[in-house]
Amino acid sequence: MPHRTFLAFILPSLFVMIVFIAMPIVSVAYQSLFVEHEKVMSSVQSCGPFGCTSEVRIDTAAMEKIREEQPMGRFNWLGTYTNPGHLAFDEVAMIWRASPSIGAAILGILDLPLYKALSFTIVYTFVVTPLAMALGFVIAVAVNAIPRIIKGPVIFFSLLPMIVTPLIGSLILFWMIDSQGVIGATLQRIFNDPQLSLKASPTLTWVTLLVYGTWHSVPFSFVTFYAGLQTLPKDTLESAMIDGASRFERIRFVVIPHLVPLATFVALMQLMDNFRVFEPIIGFSASANATSLSWLIFNDLRSGDLPLFGSAAATSMLTIIGVVILLTPVLLRTWREFNRKA
């Protein structure tokens, strides 16, 4: 293909990527270098029939003038990234020196806001992603083998978790695990413990979020693998059957190798999606026991009367860096396989 034709072909997509992806990321990175202006306080004296009293208030006029002069905020360079709400370098060093053991130091570091959110985000990503992929593959193989007459309804019900909005789905399960809900009341009767609550325990909260995340992510893996099974060469399967291969051997040596490229795609999509976990935490009101990087951004943007744009931008950049680190091994493997085939 001539270079001119190739450029004309990719130019619209390149323009959209620059405008809607690259420029917002650059804007967020620039915003992360600034913090909110310090409040200007002034003493106001009010007098009444019983005397005068002085009160310290925020000088709104002075604050408005400062914001007009410096609309981005106060330049903080990388201070936002290293403050206690983010990487917390000073706090991490202090905890490390003061802790009697490595385990105690790690536990102390994980109590810091960013590392607490990062720990749940990583656990959620690396538990939900493989479980969703494995269950999606099993369901795809099972659905592909059932009679055609019932295949349509089975596929429809298998896709329901993906059809339901994540926030709505998490709210429904939140009500079900309540002490008066179906699941919560049943568990209390089974364990004969009226005080048992899936919402009160951090461990049970994490388990509930992981179960919900897997339930919601399985349909994407299922529909992708099921589509891949429709392209499976029948000649290869028939040859394996003639050679006496069992069903398990056909799946292991024929089906799985055929679906490896799709599995790489599913892994990339699931890793990116799960690393941005947010809706289940809001739906379950689980922020007391589990937070994520996306939840930290949300919390900064609704902080008090003035959103913390600089803090939210810094967390956003750290999230982007985390996604890039997660995807790097998969992308490198894909690149090696591409070069090997070329």
C-alpha positions as a Markdown table, in Angstrom:
| # | Residue | x | y | z |
|---|---|---|---|---|
| 1 | Met | 0.0 | 0.0 | 0.0 |
| 2 | Pro | 1.4 | 3.4 | -0.9 |
| 3 | His | 2.4 | 5.6 | 2.1 |
| 4 | Arg | 0.0 | 8.4 | 1.0 |
| 5 | Thr | -3.0 | 5.9 | 0.9 |
| 6 | Phe | -1.9 | 4.5 | 4.2 |
| 7 | Leu | -1.8 | 7.9 | 5.9 |
| 8 | Ala | -5.2 | 8.8 | 4.4 |
| 9 | Phe | -6.6 | 5.6 | 5.8 |
| 10 | Ile | -5.3 | 6.0 | 9.4 |
| 11 | Leu | -5.5 | 9.8 | 9.6 |
| 12 | Pro | -9.1 | 10.0 | 10.9 |
| 13 | Ser | -8.4 | 7.4 | 13.6 |
| 14 | Leu | -5.1 | 9.1 | 14.5 |
| 15 | Phe | -6.9 | 12.4 | 14.9 |
| 16 | Val | -9.6 | 11.0 | 17.1 |
| 17 | Met | -7.0 | 9.3 | 19.3 |
| 18 | Ile | -5.0 | 12.5 | 19.7 |
| 19 | Val | -8.0 | 14.6 | 20.5 |
| 20 | Phe | -9.9 | 12.2 | 22.8 |
| 21 | Ile | -7.0 | 10.1 | 24.4 |
| 22 | Ala | -3.7 | 11.9 | 24.2 |
| 23 | Met | -4.8 | 15.4 | 24.9 |
| 24 | Pro | -6.9 | 14.5 | 27.9 |
| 25 | Ile | -4.0 | 12.5 | 29.4 |
| 26 | Val | -1.6 | 15.4 | 28.9 |
| 27 | Ser | -4.1 | 17.7 | 30.5 |
| 28 | Val | -4.5 | 15.5 | 33.5 |
| 29 | Ala | -0.8 | 15.1 | 33.9 |
| 30 | Tyr | -0.4 | 18.9 | 33.8 |
| 31 | Gln | -3.2 | 19.4 | 36.3 |
| 32 | Ser | -1.5 | 16.9 | 38.7 |
| 33 | Leu | 1.4 | 19.4 | 39.1 |
| 34 | Phe | -0.9 | 21.9 | 40.8 |
| 35 | Val | -2.8 | 21.9 | 44.1 |
| 36 | Glu | -5.6 | 24.1 | 45.5 |
| 37 | His | -4.8 | 27.6 | 46.7 |
| 38 | Glu | -4.4 | 28.0 | 50.4 |
| 39 | Lys | -7.4 | 29.6 | 52.1 |
| 40 | Val | -7.1 | 33.3 | 52.8 |
| 41 | Met | -8.5 | 34.0 | 56.2 |
| 42 | Ser | -9.7 | 37.4 | 57.5 |
| 43 | Ser | -11.0 | 38.6 | 60.8 |
| 44 | Val | -14.5 | 40.0 | 60.7 |
| 45 | Gln | -15.9 | 42.1 | 63.6 |
| 46 | Ser | -19.6 | 42.2 | 64.1 |
| 47 | Cys | -21.2 | 44.4 | 66.7 |
| 48 | Gly | -24.6 | 44.2 | 68.3 |
| 49 | Pro | -26.5 | 45.6 | 71.3 |
| 50 | Phe | -24.5 | 43.4 | 73.7 |
| 51 | Gly | -21.0 | 44.2 | 72.4 |
| 52 | Cys | -18.7 | 43.3 | 69.5 |
| 53 | Thr | -17.4 | 39.9 | 68.6 |
| 54 | Ser | -14.7 | 39.0 | 66.1 |
| 55 | Glu | -14.8 | 35.9 | 63.8 |
| 56 | Val | -12.3 | 34.4 | 61.4 |
| 57 | Arg | -13.8 | 33.7 | 58.0 |
| 58 | Ile | -12.5 | 32.8 | 54.5 |
| 59 | Asp | -11.9 | 35.9 | 52.5 |
| 60 | Thr | -13.9 | 35.0 | 49.4 |
| 61 | Ala | -13.0 | 38.2 | 47.5 |
| 62 | Ala | -9.3 | 37.5 | 48.0 |
| 63 | Met | -9.7 | 33.8 | 47.0 |
| 64 | Glu | -11.6 | 34.8 | 43.8 |
| 65 | Lys | -8.8 | 37.2 | 42.9 |
| 66 | Ile | -6.1 | 34.5 | 43.4 |
| 67 | Arg | -8.1 | 32.0 | 41.3 |
| 68 | Glu | -8.5 | 34.5 | 38.5 |
| 69 | Glu | -4.7 | 35.1 | 38.5 |
| 70 | Gln | -3.8 | 31.4 | 38.8 |
| 71 | Pro | -6.8 | 29.3 | 37.6 |
| 72 | Met | -4.8 | 26.0 | 37.6 |
| 73 | Gly | -4.0 | 26.4 | 41.3 |
| 74 | Arg | -0.7 | 26.6 | 43.2 |
| 75 | Phe | 2.3 | 24.9 | 41.4 |
| 76 | Asn | 3.4 | 22.0 | 43.5 |
| 77 | Trp | 5.6 | 20.1 | 41.0 |
| 78 | Leu | 5.7 | 16.4 | 42.1 |
| 79 | Gly | 4.7 | 17.1 | 45.7 |
| 80 | Thr | 1.2 | 15.7 | 45.2 |
| 81 | Tyr | 2.6 | 12.4 | 44.1 |
| 82 | Thr | 4.8 | 12.1 | 47.2 |
| 83 | Asn | 2.3 | 13.5 | 49.8 |
| 84 | Pro | 0.7 | 11.3 | 52.5 |
| 85 | Gly | -2.4 | 10.7 | 50.3 |
| 86 | His | -0.4 | 9.2 | 47.5 |
| 87 | Leu | 3.0 | 7.5 | 47.4 |
| 88 | Ala | 3.8 | 8.9 | 50.9 |
| 89 | Phe | 7.6 | 8.5 | 50.7 |
| 90 | Asp | 8.3 | 10.0 | 54.1 |
| 91 | Glu | 5.6 | 8.0 | 55.8 |
| 92 | Val | 6.7 | 4.7 | 54.2 |
| 93 | Ala | 10.3 | 5.4 | 55.3 |
| 94 | Met | 9.1 | 6.2 | 58.9 |
| 95 | Ile | 7.0 | 3.0 | 59.1 |
| 96 | Trp | 9.8 | 0.9 | 57.7 |
| 97 | Arg | 12.3 | 2.1 | 60.2 |
| 98 | Ala | 9.9 | 1.9 | 63.2 |
| 99 | Ser | 8.5 | -1.6 | 62.4 |
| 100 | Pro | 10.0 | -4.6 | 64.3 |
| 101 | Ser | 9.6 | -6.9 | 61.3 |
| 102 | Ile | 9.1 | -6.9 | 57.6 |
| 103 | Gly | 5.5 | -8.2 | 58.0 |
| 104 | Ala | 4.6 | -5.4 | 60.4 |
| 105 | Ala | 6.1 | -2.8 | 58.0 |
| 106 | Ile | 4.1 | -4.1 | 55.1 |
| 107 | Leu | 0.9 | -4.1 | 57.2 |
| 108 | Gly | 1.6 | -0.5 | 58.3 |
| 109 | Ile | 2.3 | 0.6 | 54.7 |
| 110 | Leu | -1.0 | -1.0 | 53.5 |
| 111 | Asp | -2.9 | 1.2 | 56.0 |
| 112 | Leu | -1.9 | 4.3 | 54.0 |
| 113 | Pro | -4.7 | 5.5 | 51.7 |
| 114 | Leu | -3.0 | 4.8 | 48.3 |
| 115 | Tyr | -1.5 | 1.5 | 49.2 |
| 116 | Lys | -4.7 | 0.3 | 50.8 |
| 117 | Ala | -6.6 | 1.1 | 47.6 |
| 118 | Leu | -3.8 | -0.4 | 45.5 |
| 119 | Ser | -3.8 | -3.7 | 47.4 |
| 120 | Phe | -7.5 | -4.2 | 46.9 |
| 121 | Thr | -7.3 | -3.2 | 43.2 |
| 122 | Ile | -4.5 | -5.7 | 42.6 |
| 123 | Val | -6.2 | -8.5 | 44.4 |
| 124 | Tyr | -9.5 | -7.8 | 42.6 |
| 125 | Thr | -7.7 | -7.7 | 39.2 |
| 126 | Phe | -5.6 | -10.9 | 39.6 |
| 127 | Val | -8.5 | -12.9 | 41.2 |
| 128 | Val | -11.4 | -11.8 | 39.0 |
| 129 | Thr | -9.5 | -11.9 | 35.7 |
| 130 | Pro | -8.4 | -15.5 | 35.7 |
| 131 | Leu | -11.7 | -16.7 | 37.3 |
| 132 | Ala | -13.8 | -14.9 | 34.8 |
| 133 | Met | -11.7 | -16.2 | 31.9 |
| 134 | Ala | -11.8 | -19.8 | 33.1 |
| 135 | Leu | -15.5 | -19.8 | 33.9 |
| 136 | Gly | -16.3 | -18.1 | 30.6 |
| 137 | Phe | -14.3 | -20.7 | 28.7 |
| 138 | Val | -16.1 | -23.6 | 30.5 |
| 139 | Ile | -19.5 | -22.1 | 29.8 |
| 140 | Ala | -18.6 | -21.5 | 26.2 |
| 141 | Val | -17.6 | -25.1 | 25.7 |
| 142 | Ala | -20.7 | -26.3 | 27.5 |
| 143 | Val | -23.1 | -24.1 | 25.5 |
| 144 | Asn | -21.4 | -25.1 | 22.2 |
| 145 | Ala | -22.2 | -28.7 | 23.0 |
| 146 | Ile | -25.8 | -28.4 | 23.9 |
| 147 | Pro | -28.7 | -29.0 | 21.4 |
| 148 | Arg | -29.5 | -26.1 | 19.1 |
| 149 | Ile | -33.1 | -25.8 | 20.3 |
| 150 | Ile | -32.2 | -24.6 | 23.8 |
| 151 | Lys | -28.9 | -22.9 | 22.8 |
| 152 | Gly | -30.6 | -19.5 | 22.3 |
| 153 | Pro | -32.3 | -19.2 | 25.7 |
| 154 | Val | -29.1 | -20.5 | 27.5 |
| 155 | Ile | -27.0 | -17.8 | 25.7 |
| 156 | Phe | -29.5 | -15.1 | 26.7 |
| 157 | Phe | -29.4 | -16.0 | 30.4 |
| 158 | Ser | -25.6 | -16.4 | 30.3 |
| 159 | Leu | -25.3 | -12.8 | 29.0 |
| 160 | Leu | -27.6 | -11.3 | 31.7 |
| 161 | Pro | -24.8 | -10.2 | 34.0 |
| 162 | Met | -23.3 | -8.1 | 31.2 |
| 163 | Ile | -26.6 | -6.6 | 30.2 |
| 164 | Val | -27.3 | -5.4 | 33.8 |
| 165 | Thr | -25.6 | -2.1 | 34.6 |
| 166 | Pro | -22.7 | -2.7 | 37.0 |
| 167 | Leu | -24.0 | -0.2 | 39.6 |
| 168 | Ile | -27.6 | -1.6 | 39.4 |
| 169 | Gly | -26.3 | -5.2 | 39.7 |
| 170 | Ser | -24.2 | -4.3 | 42.7 |
| 171 | Leu | -27.1 | -2.6 | 44.4 |
| 172 | Ile | -29.3 | -5.6 | 43.8 |
| 173 | Leu | -26.7 | -8.0 | 45.4 |
| 174 | Phe | -26.2 | -5.4 | 48.2 |
| 175 | Trp | -29.9 | -5.7 | 49.1 |
| 176 | Met | -29.8 | -9.5 | 48.9 |
| 177 | Ile | -26.9 | -9.8 | 51.3 |
| 178 | Asp | -28.5 | -7.4 | 53.8 |
| 179 | Ser | -29.6 | -9.0 | 57.1 |
| 180 | Gln | -33.2 | -8.8 | 55.8 |
| 181 | Gly | -32.3 | -9.9 | 52.3 |
| 182 | Val | -32.5 | -13.4 | 50.9 |
| 183 | Ile | -28.8 | -14.3 | 51.1 |
| 184 | Gly | -28.1 | -12.5 | 54.4 |
| 185 | Ala | -31.1 | -14.0 | 56.2 |
| 186 | Thr | -30.3 | -17.5 | 54.9 |
| 187 | Leu | -26.7 | -17.3 | 56.1 |
| 188 | Gln | -27.8 | -16.2 | 59.5 |
| 189 | Arg | -30.1 | -19.2 | 59.8 |
| 190 | Ile | -27.5 | -21.6 | 58.4 |
| 191 | Phe | -24.8 | -20.5 | 60.9 |
| 192 | Asn | -27.3 | -19.7 | 63.6 |
| 193 | Asp | -25.7 | -16.3 | 64.1 |
| 194 | Pro | -28.2 | -13.3 | 64.0 |
| 195 | Gln | -25.2 | -10.9 | 64.1 |
| 196 | Leu | -23.5 | -12.4 | 61.0 |
| 197 | Ser | -23.2 | -9.7 | 58.4 |
| 198 | Leu | -21.4 | -9.8 | 55.0 |
| 199 | Lys | -21.1 | -6.0 | 55.2 |
| 200 | Ala | -19.4 | -5.7 | 58.6 |
| 201 | Ser | -16.4 | -7.9 | 58.0 |
| 202 | Pro | -13.6 | -6.6 | 55.7 |
| 203 | Thr | -12.8 | -10.2 | 54.6 |
| 204 | Leu | -16.4 | -11.0 | 53.8 |
| 205 | Thr | -16.7 | -7.7 | 52.0 |
| 206 | Trp | -13.7 | -8.5 | 49.8 |
| 207 | Val | -15.1 | -11.9 | 49.1 |
| 208 | Thr | -18.5 | -10.5 | 48.1 |
| 209 | Leu | -16.9 | -7.9 | 45.8 |
| 210 | Leu | -14.7 | -10.6 | 44.2 |
| 211 | Val | -17.7 | -12.9 | 43.7 |
| 212 | Tyr | -19.7 | -10.0 | 42.2 |
| 213 | Gly | -16.8 | -9.0 | 39.9 |
| 214 | Thr | -16.4 | -12.5 | 38.6 |
| 215 | Trp | -20.2 | -12.8 | 38.0 |
| 216 | His | -20.2 | -9.6 | 36.1 |
| 217 | Ser | -17.1 | -10.3 | 34.0 |
| 218 | Val | -17.8 | -13.9 | 33.0 |
| 219 | Pro | -20.2 | -13.0 | 30.1 |
| 220 | Phe | -17.6 | -11.1 | 28.2 |
| 221 | Ser | -15.2 | -14.0 | 28.3 |
| 222 | Phe | -18.0 | -16.4 | 27.5 |
| 223 | Val | -19.3 | -14.6 | 24.4 |
| 224 | Thr | -15.7 | -14.0 | 23.1 |
| 225 | Phe | -14.7 | -17.7 | 23.5 |
| 226 | Tyr | -18.0 | -18.9 | 22.1 |
| 227 | Ala | -17.5 | -16.8 | 19.0 |
| 228 | Gly | -14.0 | -18.3 | 18.7 |
| 229 | Leu | -15.4 | -21.8 | 19.0 |
| 230 | Gln | -17.5 | -21.2 | 15.9 |
| 231 | Thr | -14.3 | -20.8 | 13.8 |
| 232 | Leu | -12.7 | -24.0 | 15.1 |
| 233 | Pro | -11.7 | -26.2 | 12.2 |
| 234 | Lys | -14.0 | -29.2 | 12.1 |
| 235 | Asp | -11.4 | -31.3 | 10.1 |
| 236 | Thr | -8.9 | -31.0 | 12.9 |
| 237 | Leu | -11.5 | -32.1 | 15.5 |
| 238 | Glu | -12.7 | -35.0 | 13.4 |
| 239 | Ser | -9.0 | -36.1 | 12.9 |
| 240 | Ala | -8.5 | -36.0 | 16.7 |
| 241 | Met | -11.6 | -38.1 | 17.2 |
| 242 | Ile | -10.5 | -40.6 | 14.6 |
| 243 | Asp | -7.2 | -40.9 | 16.4 |
| 244 | Gly | -9.0 | -41.7 | 19.6 |
| 245 | Ala | -8.5 | -38.5 | 21.5 |
| 246 | Ser | -10.9 | -38.0 | 24.4 |
| 247 | Arg | -13.0 | -34.9 | 24.9 |
| 248 | Phe | -10.6 | -33.6 | 27.4 |
| 249 | Glu | -7.6 | -34.2 | 25.1 |
| 250 | Arg | -9.5 | -32.5 | 22.2 |
| 251 | Ile | -10.1 | -29.4 | 24.4 |
| 252 | Arg | -6.5 | -29.4 | 25.6 |
| 253 | Phe | -4.6 | -30.0 | 22.3 |
| 254 | Val | -7.1 | -28.5 | 19.7 |
| 255 | Val | -9.5 | -26.1 | 21.3 |
| 256 | Ile | -7.2 | -24.2 | 23.7 |
| 257 | Pro | -4.4 | -23.6 | 21.2 |
| 258 | His | -6.9 | -22.3 | 18.7 |
| 259 | Leu | -8.3 | -19.8 | 21.3 |
| 260 | Val | -5.0 | -18.6 | 22.6 |
| 261 | Pro | -5.0 | -15.3 | 20.5 |
| 262 | Leu | -8.6 | -14.6 | 21.8 |
| 263 | Ala | -7.5 | -15.4 | 25.3 |
| 264 | Thr | -4.8 | -12.8 | 25.0 |
| 265 | Phe | -7.4 | -10.2 | 23.8 |
| 266 | Val | -9.7 | -11.2 | 26.7 |
| 267 | Ala | -6.9 | -10.9 | 29.2 |
| 268 | Leu | -6.0 | -7.4 | 28.0 |
| 269 | Met | -9.6 | -6.2 | 28.2 |
| 270 | Gln | -10.3 | -7.8 | 31.5 |
| 271 | Leu | -7.1 | -6.5 | 33.1 |
| 272 | Met | -7.8 | -2.9 | 32.0 |
| 273 | Asp | -11.5 | -3.1 | 33.1 |
| 274 | Asn | -10.8 | -4.8 | 36.5 |
| 275 | Phe | -8.0 | -2.5 | 37.4 |
| 276 | Arg | -10.5 | 0.4 | 37.2 |
| 277 | Val | -12.9 | -1.3 | 39.6 |
| 278 | Phe | -15.3 | 1.3 | 41.0 |
| 279 | Glu | -19.0 | 0.6 | 40.7 |
| 280 | Pro | -19.2 | -2.4 | 43.1 |
| 281 | Ile | -17.5 | -0.4 | 45.9 |
| 282 | Ile | -20.2 | 2.4 | 45.5 |
| 283 | Gly | -23.0 | -0.1 | 45.1 |
| 284 | Phe | -22.0 | -2.1 | 48.2 |
| 285 | Ser | -21.1 | 1.0 | 50.2 |
| 286 | Ala | -17.9 | -0.8 | 50.9 |
| 287 | Ser | -15.5 | 2.1 | 51.2 |
| 288 | Ala | -15.0 | 1.4 | 54.9 |
| 289 | Asn | -13.5 | -2.0 | 54.1 |
| 290 | Ala | -12.4 | -1.8 | 50.5 |
| 291 | Thr | -11.3 | 1.1 | 48.3 |
| 292 | Ser | -9.7 | 1.2 | 44.8 |
| 293 | Leu | -7.7 | 3.7 | 42.8 |
| 294 | Ser | -10.8 | 4.8 | 41.0 |
| 295 | Trp | -12.7 | 5.3 | 44.2 |
| 296 | Leu | -9.8 | 7.6 | 45.5 |
| 297 | Ile | -10.3 | 9.7 | 42.4 |
| 298 | Phe | -14.1 | 9.9 | 43.0 |
| 299 | Asn | -13.5 | 10.7 | 46.6 |
| 300 | Asp | -11.1 | 13.6 | 45.7 |
| 301 | Leu | -13.6 | 15.1 | 43.3 |
| 302 | Arg | -16.4 | 15.2 | 45.8 |
| 303 | Ser | -14.2 | 16.4 | 48.7 |
| 304 | Gly | -15.9 | 19.2 | 50.7 |
| 305 | Asp | -16.8 | 22.4 | 49.0 |
| 306 | Leu | -13.8 | 22.5 | 46.7 |
| 307 | Pro | -12.9 | 19.4 | 44.6 |
| 308 | Leu | -9.3 | 18.3 | 44.9 |
| 309 | Phe | -8.5 | 18.3 | 41.1 |
| 310 | Gly | -4.7 | 18.1 | 41.6 |
| 311 | Ser | -5.0 | 15.1 | 43.9 |
| 312 | Ala | -7.5 | 13.3 | 41.6 |
| 313 | Ala | -5.3 | 14.0 | 38.6 |
| 314 | Ala | -2.2 | 12.5 | 40.4 |
| 315 | Thr | -4.2 | 9.4 | 41.3 |
| 316 | Ser | -5.4 | 9.2 | 37.7 |
| 317 | Met | -1.8 | 9.3 | 36.4 |
| 318 | Leu | -0.8 | 6.6 | 38.8 |
| 319 | Thr | -3.7 | 4.5 | 37.7 |
| 320 | Ile | -2.6 | 4.9 | 34.0 |
| 321 | Ile | 1.0 | 3.9 | 35.0 |
| 322 | Gly | -0.4 | 0.8 | 36.8 |
| 323 | Val | -2.5 | -0.2 | 33.7 |
| 324 | Val | 0.6 | 0.1 | 31.5 |
| 325 | Ile | 2.7 | -2.0 | 33.9 |
| 326 | Leu | 0.0 | -4.7 | 33.9 |
| 327 | Leu | -0.3 | -4.8 | 30.1 |
| 328 | Thr | 3.4 | -4.7 | 29.4 |
| 329 | Pro | 4.1 | -8.5 | 29.8 |
| 330 | Val | 1.1 | -9.4 | 27.7 |
| 331 | Leu | 2.0 | -6.9 | 25.0 |
| 332 | Leu | 5.6 | -8.1 | 24.9 |
| 333 | Arg | 4.5 | -11.7 | 24.6 |
| 334 | Thr | 2.2 | -10.8 | 21.7 |
| 335 | Trp | 4.9 | -8.8 | 20.0 |
| 336 | Arg | 7.4 | -11.8 | 20.3 |
| 337 | Glu | 4.8 | -14.2 | 18.8 |
| 338 | Phe | 4.1 | -11.7 | 16.0 |
| 339 | Asn | 7.8 | -11.4 | 15.2 |
| 340 | Arg | 8.2 | -15.2 | 15.3 |
| 341 | Lys | 5.4 | -15.8 | 12.8 |
| 342 | Ala | 6.7 | -13.0 | 10.6 |
